[in-house]
Amino acid sequence: MKRKIYYYDTDCGGVVYHANYLHFYEEARTEELDKAGLSVKEIMDDGLYMVISHQEIFYKYPAFYGDTLDIEVKAVEMTPIRLTHEYTITNQNGKLINRGATTLVCVNKKGIPTPWPKYMTEKVKLHPKTINVRKQK
């Protein structure tokens, strides 16, 4: 997914505010699920919700106002109730901005962990896991 950096994405120095990367991850993950034929809204309409249980970000280089970021997202692990995505963000020059991972848990309306529906497990395409943020240099 391509994402242009606007003024509202940045701090007073024109650098992307660190927490905004979570928004970028969310946007890219939603787009990836849409491409797989999975609508977050339809999953919610079924009474299931994807809540974040773990988030990691490893910052390598700042992104700036006016940059265009390439956000690569891929599903790398799925258990009966968890789904983990990895992200790599680079700028328009190919410079690595950050890497990260998000683990989602499927819960019902009462917040109780619940297995993913079969239609979801059939459509999520898993890729090899490549990022261990804790071991990044």
C-alpha positions in Angstrom: 0.0 0.0 0.0 1.3 3.5 -0.8 0.7 6.2 1.8 1.5 9.9 1.2 2.6 11.8 4.4 0.6 14.8 5.1 1.2 17.7 7.5 -1.2 16.2 10.1 0.9 13.0 10.2 3.9 14.9 11.5 5.2 16.6 14.6 6.3 20.3 14.6 9.6 19.3 13.0 7.9 17.6 9.9 8.8 14.1 11.1 6.1 11.5 11.2 4.8 11.2 14.7 5.8 7.7 16.0 2.3 6.6 17.0 0.9 7.3 13.5 2.7 4.2 12.2 0.0 2.2 14.1 -2.6 4.0 11.9 -0.6 3.1 8.8 -0.4 -0.6 9.9 -4.1 -0.7 10.5 -4.9 0.8 7.1 -2.5 -1.6 5.3 -3.8 -4.6 7.3 -7.5 -3.7 6.5 -6.6 -3.3 2.8 -4.8 -6.7 2.8 -7.8 -8.4 4.4 -10.1 -6.7 1.8 -7.9 -8.1 -1.0 -8.3 -11.6 0.5 -12.1 -11.1 0.3 -12.5 -10.5 4.1 -14.4 -7.5 5.1 -13.7 -6.3 8.7 -17.3 -4.9 8.8 -18.8 -8.3 7.8 -16.7 -10.0 10.5 -18.0 -7.5 13.0 -21.6 -8.1 11.7 -21.1 -11.8 12.5 -20.5 -10.7 16.2 -16.7 -11.2 16.0 -14.0 -8.6 16.7 -10.3 -8.5 16.1 -8.5 -6.9 19.1 -4.8 -6.2 19.3 -3.1 -8.4 21.9 0.5 -7.5 20.9 2.3 -4.8 18.9 5.9 -4.3 18.0 7.6 -1.6 16.1 11.3 -1.2 15.3 12.1 2.3 14.1 15.1 2.5 11.7 14.8 5.9 10.0 12.3 8.8 10.2 9.7 9.6 7.5 9.0 13.2 6.7 6.3 15.5 5.4 5.9 14.9 1.7 7.3 11.4 1.7 5.4 8.6 0.0 5.7 5.4 2.0 5.4 1.8 0.7 3.8 -0.3 3.4 4.2 -4.0 2.9 2.0 -6.2 5.1 1.7 -10.0 5.2 -0.1 -12.5 7.5 2.6 -14.8 9.0 0.9 -16.9 11.6 -2.6 -18.0 12.4 -3.8 -20.1 15.3 -7.4 -20.9 16.1 -7.8 -17.5 17.9 -4.7 -15.4 16.9 -3.5 -13.8 13.7 -0.2 -12.1 13.3 0.8 -9.7 10.5 4.2 -8.3 9.8 4.9 -4.9 8.2 7.9 -3.3 6.4 7.7 0.4 5.6 10.1 2.0 3.1 10.1 5.5 1.7 10.1 6.6 -1.9 13.8 6.0 -2.1 13.7 2.5 -0.8 15.1 3.5 2.6 13.8 1.3 5.5 11.7 3.4 7.8 10.5 0.7 10.2 9.4 -2.9 10.7 6.7 -4.3 13.0 4.2 -6.9 13.9 0.7 -7.0 15.2 -1.1 -9.9 16.8 -4.9 -9.9 16.7 -7.2 -12.1 18.8 -10.7 -13.0 17.7 -13.2 -12.3 20.4 -17.0 -12.4 20.6 -19.3 -9.6 21.7 -18.6 -10.4 25.3 -14.8 -10.1 24.8 -14.3 -13.9 25.1 -11.6 -15.3 22.8 -13.4 -17.2 20.0 -12.1 -19.3 17.1 -11.8 -17.5 13.7 -14.7 -18.4 11.4 -13.9 -21.1 8.8 -14.4 -18.6 5.9 -11.6 -16.5 7.4 -9.1 -19.3 8.0 -9.7 -20.5 4.4 -9.0 -17.0 2.9 -6.0 -15.8 4.9 -2.8 -16.6 3.0 0.2 -17.1 5.3 3.7 -16.1 4.4 7.0 -17.1 6.1 7.7 -15.2 9.3 10.7 -12.9 8.8 10.7 -10.3 11.5 11.8 -10.7 15.1 11.6 -7.1 16.3 13.3 -7.8 19.6 16.4 -9.1 17.8 16.7 -6.3 15.2 20.0 -4.4 15.1 
